[in-house]
Amino acid sequence: MTLKIQGHDDILNFPFLDRPKRESVLRSLEVLYLLGALGRDGKPTELGREMNLLPLSPELAKVLLSASRGESSCVAEVIDIIACMSASSASSNAIFLTPKAEEREESWENRKHFASSYGDHITLLQAFREYLSVTKAGNVGVKEWCSKWGINRRVMKNVVEIQKQLISYCQRSSIAVNVVEVPDKDAILKAFLSGYIMNTAFLQLDGSYRTSFSHHVRFSPYVI
């Protein structure tokens, strides 16, 4: 995206120091086009330029911008979820601790405390929001709370830092970040769908799922 904005139209023949595979470049261009970051002429769109200003992958940048422009703004909630996803990816460890074999059943029962029928994204949001409510009362009890619910305290601290950085970027870009009392879960999921449209799939007659763009067949509904 940065190369496109700098005026390099022929990305396939760009003199990279460490040339990526042609298939990878084509896939990247396809993703940027599907996200609306590139127009039919291959030029960056205004949306693409806005996405490039955010310190996120193109998919997550589209999610955040979509959250600010939907019928119901859910920027604060989307920021919290993205922060959870980013911290987990950066540390190769999720916000939930990996339990020992003998503790897995108890761990899954504890995880239900945060679980949402809307899926993992809302589960992350609910876990993080409860963590924030505990920390606002001071450090007393935070360690015990994390231990009780199987939360990785170190990763949560990283989530808070990423959240602050994203809020700062949004403020500099004049994107309103307003926390609402009751999050609009449908609006949140629609925002994520806009950034991960490539991960959608259609249910087939045999019970499998065929992905929309790569046409791969999966036997699990958990595509995104």
C-alpha positions as CSV (number, residue, x, y, z in Angstrom):
1,M,0.0,0.0,0.0
2,T,2.8,2.4,0.9
3,L,4.5,1.7,-2.5
4,K,1.3,2.4,-4.3
5,I,0.8,5.7,-2.5
6,Q,4.4,6.6,-3.3
7,G,3.5,6.2,-7.0
8,H,5.0,2.8,-7.8
9,D,2.4,1.2,-10.1
10,D,4.3,-1.9,-11.1
11,I,4.6,-3.6,-7.8
12,L,5.3,-7.0,-9.4
13,N,8.6,-5.7,-10.9
14,F,9.6,-3.4,-8.1
15,P,13.3,-4.0,-7.2
16,F,12.9,-5.4,-3.7
17,L,16.0,-6.1,-1.7
18,D,14.4,-9.3,-0.6
19,R,11.9,-10.1,-3.3
20,P,8.7,-11.8,-2.0
21,K,7.1,-14.6,-4.0
22,R,5.0,-13.4,-7.0
23,E,2.0,-15.2,-5.6
24,S,2.3,-13.3,-2.3
25,V,2.5,-10.0,-4.1
26,L,-0.6,-10.8,-6.2
27,R,-2.5,-12.0,-3.1
28,S,-1.6,-8.7,-1.3
29,L,-2.8,-6.7,-4.3
30,E,-6.0,-8.7,-4.4
31,V,-6.7,-8.2,-0.7
32,L,-6.2,-4.4,-1.0
33,Y,-8.6,-4.3,-4.0
34,L,-11.2,-6.3,-2.2
35,L,-10.9,-4.0,0.9
36,G,-11.4,-1.0,-1.3
37,A,-7.9,0.3,-0.7
38,L,-7.2,0.1,-4.5
39,G,-9.5,1.1,-7.2
40,R,-10.2,-0.7,-10.5
41,D,-7.3,1.3,-12.0
42,G,-4.9,0.0,-9.4
43,K,-4.5,3.4,-7.8
44,P,-4.9,4.0,-4.1
45,T,-8.4,5.2,-3.1
46,E,-9.0,7.8,-0.4
47,L,-10.0,4.9,1.9
48,G,-6.7,3.2,1.1
49,R,-4.7,6.4,2.1
50,E,-6.6,6.6,5.4
51,M,-6.0,2.9,6.1
52,N,-2.3,3.4,5.4
53,L,-2.1,6.0,8.2
54,L,-3.1,3.5,10.9
55,P,-0.5,1.2,12.5
56,L,-2.5,-1.9,11.6
57,S,-2.7,-4.6,9.0
58,P,-5.0,-3.5,6.0
59,E,-7.7,-5.8,7.3
60,L,-7.8,-4.3,10.8
61,A,-7.4,-0.8,9.5
62,K,-10.5,-1.3,7.4
63,V,-12.3,-2.7,10.5
64,L,-11.5,0.3,12.5
65,L,-12.5,2.8,9.8
66,S,-15.7,0.9,9.2
67,A,-16.5,1.0,12.9
68,S,-16.3,4.8,12.8
69,R,-18.7,5.1,9.8
70,G,-21.4,2.6,10.5
71,E,-24.9,3.4,11.6
72,S,-23.8,2.8,15.1
73,S,-20.3,3.9,16.0
74,C,-18.4,1.2,17.9
75,V,-14.8,2.5,17.6
76,A,-14.0,2.1,21.3
77,E,-15.2,-1.5,21.3
78,V,-13.4,-2.4,18.1
79,I,-10.2,-0.8,19.4
80,D,-10.3,-3.0,22.6
81,I,-10.8,-6.1,20.5
82,I,-8.0,-5.2,18.1
83,A,-5.7,-4.5,21.0
84,C,-6.5,-8.0,22.4
85,M,-5.8,-9.6,19.0
86,S,-2.6,-7.6,18.4
87,A,-1.2,-8.3,21.8
88,S,-1.9,-12.0,21.5
89,S,-0.3,-12.1,18.1
90,A,2.8,-10.1,19.2
91,S,3.5,-12.3,22.2
92,S,2.4,-15.6,20.6
93,N,0.2,-16.0,23.6
94,A,-3.5,-15.3,24.0
95,I,-5.0,-13.3,26.8
96,F,-6.2,-16.6,28.2
97,L,-3.6,-18.8,29.8
98,T,-3.0,-22.2,28.3
99,P,-4.1,-24.6,31.0
100,K,-2.3,-27.8,32.0
101,A,-3.9,-31.0,30.8
102,E,-5.4,-31.7,34.2
103,E,-6.8,-28.2,34.5
104,R,-8.4,-27.9,31.1
105,E,-12.0,-28.8,32.1
106,E,-11.9,-26.2,34.9
107,S,-10.3,-23.6,32.5
108,W,-13.1,-24.1,30.0
109,E,-15.7,-23.6,32.7
110,N,-14.0,-20.4,33.7
111,R,-13.9,-19.2,30.1
112,K,-17.7,-19.5,30.0
113,H,-17.7,-16.5,32.4
114,F,-16.8,-14.3,29.5
115,A,-18.2,-16.3,26.6
116,S,-20.6,-14.7,24.2
117,S,-23.0,-16.3,21.7
118,Y,-21.8,-13.6,19.3
119,G,-18.4,-15.3,19.1
120,D,-14.8,-14.9,20.1
121,H,-14.5,-11.2,19.3
122,I,-17.2,-10.3,21.8
123,T,-15.7,-12.7,24.3
124,L,-12.4,-10.9,24.1
125,L,-14.2,-7.6,24.6
126,Q,-16.0,-8.8,27.7
127,A,-12.9,-10.2,29.2
128,F,-10.9,-7.0,28.6
129,R,-13.7,-4.7,29.8
130,E,-14.0,-6.7,33.1
131,Y,-10.2,-6.5,33.5
132,L,-10.3,-2.7,33.1
133,S,-13.1,-2.5,35.7
134,V,-10.9,-4.4,38.2
135,T,-7.8,-2.4,37.5
136,K,-9.6,0.9,38.0
137,A,-10.0,0.0,41.6
138,G,-6.2,-0.2,41.9
139,N,-3.8,-3.1,41.7
140,V,-5.3,-4.8,44.8
141,G,-7.1,-7.9,43.6
142,V,-5.9,-7.8,39.9
143,K,-3.5,-10.7,40.3
144,E,-6.1,-12.8,42.1
145,W,-8.7,-11.9,39.5
146,C,-6.4,-13.0,36.7
147,S,-5.5,-16.2,38.4
148,K,-9.2,-17.0,39.1
149,W,-10.3,-16.6,35.5
150,G,-7.1,-17.9,33.8
151,I,-6.2,-14.5,32.3
152,N,-2.6,-13.8,31.2
153,R,-1.8,-10.7,33.2
154,R,1.4,-9.9,31.2
155,V,-0.5,-10.0,27.9
156,M,-3.3,-7.8,29.4
157,K,-0.8,-5.1,30.2
158,N,0.3,-5.1,26.6
159,V,-3.3,-4.9,25.5
160,V,-3.7,-1.7,27.6
161,E,-0.7,-0.2,25.9
162,I,-1.9,-1.0,22.4
163,Q,-5.3,0.3,23.3
164,K,-3.8,3.7,24.4
165,Q,-1.7,3.9,21.2
166,L,-4.8,3.2,18.9
167,I,-6.9,5.8,20.8
168,S,-4.1,8.3,20.3
169,Y,-3.9,7.5,16.5
170,C,-7.7,7.9,16.3
171,Q,-7.7,11.2,18.1
172,R,-5.0,12.6,15.7
173,S,-7.1,11.4,12.8
174,S,-10.2,13.0,14.2
175,I,-11.9,9.7,14.8
176,A,-14.3,9.9,17.7
177,V,-13.7,7.2,20.4
178,N,-16.8,7.1,22.6
179,V,-17.4,4.3,25.1
180,V,-21.1,3.3,25.2
181,E,-22.8,1.5,28.2
182,V,-24.3,-1.2,26.0
183,P,-22.1,-2.2,23.0
184,D,-23.9,-2.8,19.7
185,K,-22.6,-6.3,19.1
186,D,-24.1,-6.5,15.6
187,A,-22.3,-3.3,14.6
188,I,-19.0,-4.6,15.9
189,L,-19.3,-7.9,14.0
190,K,-20.3,-6.0,10.8
191,A,-17.1,-3.8,11.2
192,F,-15.0,-7.0,11.4
193,L,-16.8,-8.5,8.5
194,S,-15.8,-5.5,6.3
195,G,-12.1,-6.2,7.0
196,Y,-12.3,-10.0,6.7
197,I,-14.7,-10.4,3.8
198,M,-12.1,-12.8,2.2
199,N,-12.7,-15.2,5.1
200,T,-16.4,-15.6,4.5
201,A,-17.9,-18.9,3.4
202,F,-21.1,-20.4,2.1
203,L,-22.7,-23.5,3.7
204,Q,-22.9,-26.4,1.2
205,L,-25.5,-29.1,1.0
206,D,-23.1,-31.7,2.5
207,G,-22.6,-29.6,5.6
208,S,-19.2,-28.3,4.5
209,Y,-18.3,-24.6,4.0
210,R,-16.8,-23.3,0.7
211,T,-14.8,-20.1,1.2
212,S,-16.0,-17.2,-1.0
213,F,-12.8,-16.3,-2.7
214,S,-10.3,-19.2,-2.6
215,H,-13.1,-21.8,-2.9
216,H,-11.5,-24.0,-0.3
217,V,-13.8,-26.5,1.4
218,R,-13.9,-26.6,5.2
219,F,-15.9,-28.8,7.5
220,S,-15.9,-26.2,10.4
221,P,-18.0,-23.1,10.5
222,Y,-15.3,-21.1,12.2
223,V,-13.8,-19.5,9.1
224,I,-13.1,-16.0,10.3
